[in-house]
Amino acid sequence: MAVSFDPARDYPLGSERPDLVRTPSGLPLEEVTLDALRAGRLSAGDIRATPETLRRQSAVALAAGRAQLAENLARAAELAAIPDETLLEIYTALRPHRSTAAELEDWAERLETELGSPLTAAFVREAGEACSARGLLARSERAKV
């Protein structure tokens, strides 16, 4: 059953629709308290935003006319489901002179096909084009340009 959600009316989620906010382990927002942390009922992962909450925040931003913020939050929703180690690998690959165009395309393909992150894949492709244009690809690729 789909949950009713109106991005314009239900913002901010935490006060207007706390029933829609859950931790990655499924705890409802009202159970995320300092007392719960002290009692050991919360883990570090429970403090993270879920992909669903980030998608809802993206919808709120879009409804408010903040398209760029909405796009960033939609990518964040994709990234929230990717393991931290993989995110660090992608971050490293995007640093100047760390990857060739082919390596960045490989990451984009993996993001699309294996990790279900088409928006982030498009971002990596755009970053690859920008790196190429600015001479920031790995040396083996820059020599060809």
Helices and strands as residue ranges (DSSP letters): H 13-16, G 18-20, G 29-31, H 34-38, G 44-47, H 51-63, H 67-79, H 84-94, H 101-113, H 118-133, H 139-142
